[in-house]
Amino acid sequence: MSDNAQAQPSDDHVVLGKLTSPYGVKGWLKVYSYTGPMEGILDYAEWVLRHDGRLVRRRLVQGRRHGKGLVALLEGVDSREAAEALAGAEILLPKAELPELSGDDYYWYQLEGLKVVTREGVVLGRIAYLFETGANDVMVVKGQGDDAIDDRERLLPFLPDDVVLDVDLEAGVMRVDWDPEF
């Protein structure tokens, strides 16, 4: 999997990260990035910020790694007060602007909501979200509705050709090699 950008299911945008708090007095902001690698968020020259229910575009003037995180300076944000006003904003990118992925690579937002079915046709549920563990990405599959075998929550490793047998985005289905009892 190439990128762990997150999205709201009905949204035209992908959530790349969020602005957390001001950094210094000249308008810089601390950035929490959902992209992999973390610095990937800095590759986009313009960000769409969702804050207080409004969308606003801001050009990225500068961005860099700082300690274990990132900091960024946005056009029109030149004071600590202006930065404080944007703290908590989500950083979005229109899905249409995401780079094309090749082969069996997927953005997380594409997998979220897929129905998960075993090789034998047992419906385990739908992918609620994914997270990183270091060894591999993990899918959280919640069994509810859609003829799911039960209402359990299962953690399945995202391992193509091992656990993940097939992904059909058009049909909204992922086929897996997984024991429903596990």
BELGIRA-V148959 format. One record per residue. N is the residue number from 0. RES is the residue in three letters. D_LAST is the distance of its C-alpha to the last C-alpha in Angstrom with 2 decimals. Layout:
BEGIN
N&RES&D_LAST, N&RES&D_LAST
END
This chain:
BEGIN
0&MET&23.82, 1&SER&27.32, 2&ASP&27.63, 3&ASN&25.59, 4&ALA&28.20, 5&GLN&27.05, 6&ALA&28.60, 7&GLN&29.05, 8&PRO&27.95, 9&SER&31.49, 10&ASP&33.34, 11&ASP&35.50, 12&HIS&34.81, 13&VAL&32.11, 14&VAL&31.88, 15&LEU&32.62, 16&GLY&33.01, 17&LYS&35.23, 18&LEU&38.51, 19&THR&38.00, 20&SER&41.46, 21&PRO&44.93, 22&TYR&45.75, 23&GLY&49.41, 24&VAL&52.32, 25&LYS&52.79, 26&GLY&50.01, 27&TRP&47.14, 28&LEU&43.63, 29&LYS&40.45, 30&VAL&37.72, 31&TYR&33.94, 32&SER&32.61, 33&TYR&29.27, 34&THR&30.38, 35&GLY&29.40, 36&PRO&31.64, 37&MET&32.82, 38&GLU&36.41, 39&GLY&35.58, 40&ILE&36.46, 41&LEU&40.01, 42&ASP&40.42, 43&TYR&41.07, 44&ALA&44.72, 45&GLU&44.33, 46&TRP&41.72, 47&VAL&41.27, 48&LEU&40.76, 49&ARG&39.31, 50&HIS&40.82, 51&ASP&41.73, 52&GLY&40.82, 53&ARG&43.20, 54&LEU&42.78, 55&VAL&45.26, 56&ARG&45.69, 57&ARG&46.56, 58&ARG&47.51, 59&LEU&46.00, 60&VAL&49.09, 61&GLN&47.42, 62&GLY&44.07, 63&ARG&43.02, 64&ARG&40.60, 65&HIS&41.51, 66&GLY&39.84, 67&LYS&36.06, 68&GLY&36.51, 69&LEU&38.83, 70&VAL&42.04, 71&ALA&43.82, 72&LEU&47.19, 73&LEU&47.48, 74&GLU&50.68, 75&GLY&52.50, 76&VAL&50.76, 77&ASP&53.43, 78&SER&53.23, 79&ARG&50.88, 80&GLU&51.43, 81&ALA&50.46, 82&ALA&47.28, 83&GLU&46.46, 84&ALA&46.83, 85&LEU&44.02, 86&ALA&41.61, 87&GLY&38.28, 88&ALA&38.82, 89&GLU&36.00, 90&ILE&36.92, 91&LEU&36.40, 92&LEU&37.11, 93&PRO&37.67, 94&LYS&34.91, 95&ALA&37.77, 96&GLU&38.79, 97&LEU&35.54, 98&PRO&36.01, 99&GLU&34.78, 100&LEU&31.73, 101&SER&31.72, 102&GLY&29.37, 103&ASP&25.65, 104&ASP&26.16, 105&TYR&25.33, 106&TYR&26.21, 107&TRP&23.44, 108&TYR&25.34, 109&GLN&25.03, 110&LEU&21.23, 111&GLU&20.99, 112&GLY&20.87, 113&LEU&19.64, 114&LYS&17.64, 115&VAL&14.36, 116&VAL&14.06, 117&THR&12.11, 118&ARG&14.50, 119&GLU&14.72, 120&GLY&15.77, 121&VAL&13.00, 122&VAL&13.65, 123&LEU&10.86, 124&GLY&13.81, 125&ARG&16.08, 126&ILE&16.26, 127&ALA&17.88, 128&TYR&18.80, 129&LEU&18.28, 130&PHE&19.19, 131&GLU&20.28, 132&THR&19.11, 133&GLY&21.74, 134&ALA&19.67, 135&ASN&18.35, 136&ASP&17.95, 137&VAL&14.76, 138&MET&14.16, 139&VAL&13.37, 140&VAL&12.29, 141&LYS&13.47, 142&GLY&13.05, 143&GLN&16.63, 144&GLY&19.32, 145&ASP&19.65, 146&ASP&18.18, 147&ALA&14.64, 148&ILE&12.45, 149&ASP&12.23, 150&ASP&13.34, 151&ARG&10.32, 152&GLU&10.54, 153&ARG&7.97, 154&LEU&9.35, 155&LEU&9.67, 156&PRO&12.44, 157&PHE&15.51, 158&LEU&16.33, 159&PRO&18.69, 160&ASP&18.99, 161&ASP&15.77, 162&VAL&12.89, 163&VAL&15.49, 164&LEU&17.48, 165&ASP&19.91, 166&VAL&21.13, 167&ASP&23.73, 168&LEU&25.28, 169&GLU&27.90, 170&ALA&25.57, 171&GLY&23.19, 172&VAL&20.12, 173&MET&17.63, 174&ARG&16.08, 175&VAL&12.97, 176&ASP&11.48, 177&TRP&7.73, 178&ASP&5.51, 179&PRO&5.47, 180&GLU&3.80, 181&PHE&0.00
END
